Amino acid sequence: MTSADPALKESLHHERAHHDRCRTALAAMVDGAQEHVVTGEDVSASGADAAVLGYRLRSQAKAMRELPEGPLFFGRLDFSADADAGDHSEQSYHIGRLRITEAPAAPPLVVDWRAPVSRAFYQASARDPRGVAVRRRFGWAAGSRGDSADLTGLEDERLGQGESRVSGIVAREIERPRVGPMRDIAATIQPEQDDLVRGGIGQSESVCVQGAPGTGKTAVGLHRAAYLLYTHPQRIRRGGLLILGPNRTFLTYIGEVLPALGETGVRQSTLQEEIGRHPVTGTDGEGTALVKHDARMAEVLRRALYAHVSSRDVKSLAVKDGSYQWRVGAGELVGIVEDVLAEQPPYAVGRERVRTRAVRALQLRAERRAGPQPNAWVQKISRARAVGAYVDAVWPRVRPEEVVTQLLSEASVLRRAADGLLDDDEQRALLWAKPPRSWKSARWSAADLVLIDEVTGLIEHPEGYGHLVVDEAQDLSPMECRAIARRARFGSLTVLGDLAQGTTPWAARSWGTALGHLGKPDAAVVPLTTGFRVPEAVVGLANRLLERLDVDVPAGRSLRTDGELRVRKATGDVCGVVVETVRDALGREGSVGVVAADADVERVGAALEAAGIEVAGPDQLRARVSLVPAGLVKGLEYDHVVAVEPAAIAEAEARGLHRLYVVLTRAVSRLDVVHGRPLPF
């Protein structure tokens, strides 16, 4: 249909009227949800039920109030009268980011994109219509009156008649300039992405997505989180859902996706924030950090903790009870400690088991003489000073910080704990040059916090989450993976990453090893190789570099043929060419990201400012031009990327070629590579 087609005009008129009706209904839903919160509706609920109901009402009202302005639906399904349509025969449904109704029992004006019926919107095809006669997509533009959006066009695919077409609306949405935070992709999810989004949940149903650049793996993970909250609300909210990102800049960038999908209150954090019992005030050399992040440290720390348990000097235990004195011999007390150690409980649990069994031994002696003893007697004996002294002697209470401080301060303690695990050079790398007077004055490094968390988990298991989405997982060390595994012990994981983008010294070389450390060795590894955002020319350049990386991942491919790639050789001043390139980029729509080696950022920034070009840091997401250190660009994307001196980026760190691979794949429309030195690819 053309813009002058009367049928198109009529369809647009009806769809605009439906959108107005939806807008009115949504406003009523927001008012109603807020009224329920204020009045405390459903007075029949009481106690815990009332608390749960109140939480749900407040969450619903908050989600509706915070829903961003925008179109309320992006698609429509018209089902045929065929048997394949099932219960939906001859029905029509508008698909949007949340369900909208005029009354609780009324048919929905908009169906949530996560509802089972909506799956056909993403999966139906001419080959497999799934009962769909027509799939309609809507095109929107910013509202001319300052309101949410104007409906400007629509596309129909008559799947029931075998019609198949490449959607111009989807292509324009994917290619739309990117200024500001990440947007949701509910309107453009592709079939292979939808399979991952709607995957099952459970301890055995964790999934790892090996996603090439531009395949939308982060968006898939966030939409999967929203889907799980929709389909398993009680299970997920009871255990909690955690989004783990590599840094705060990244979390800020993705922070608006879930609220746009109607999900608020989801915890989004970094691993350091999750495990950080203390601020990071110290630093480690690379060699030291490598040892601290090594999986062998888990056994070193376990030995160091349980070295505090000792029954060598145990004497008999005597507890006075009125005119009697109950006594347990040293041999039996030693046996209690050895039995508990063999059971391998968490340290704190083991300590209480020793106490309980010592008290039970005393109780048996009392009952042989005086008969059954009441609970009050057991409680009194458990609190007896002699019992406490015995427990403290054989299984003392310790703090995780004390264990780590002693291990890193005393060579003899480290030698015993690391025997057969770490060689002499590795042990020397671990020892502090100037040990603190106590753990309270220690200057903890980021790696030290991981060690402390390991010991904390050995003492007492932390509370876990129902589901965790772990992004940029390829950069996690084995010890960091273990910290996450403790929090997913009874939950499931969505692991997102790309082995080719691993830049830390301890980055994963294989997903099998990483998933083992994450406690999910049987998780399926699903590759995403088809890119929808990074242009074909850029992907081709990145694939050339991929051949030099020490990882076994499939090369990416792109469906985008519209992008641009320019390699610009600077014969003199590289910064001068960068300024010229940025000025050229500002003549077009979209965001501009200037990415340089961390050490070169100040020099490049000075040149841009001297040229009168206003630049912002990576945290200012709505800035037109951002100057980004290569070390912080992972996970971000810009319409136009200017990659400055690739050789300097590659030489800046041990896995510099991997870092360069990340830099080259941040562009979603155009990439300029500016160099004065020979290119490393």
Order of alpha helices (4+ residues) and beta strands (2+ residues): alpha-alpha-beta-beta-beta-alpha-beta-beta-alpha-alpha-beta-alpha-alpha-beta-alpha-alpha-beta-alpha-alpha-alpha-beta-beta-alpha-alpha-alpha-alpha-alpha-alpha-alpha-alpha-beta-alpha-beta-alpha-beta-beta-alpha-beta-beta-alpha-beta-alpha-beta-beta-alpha-alpha-beta
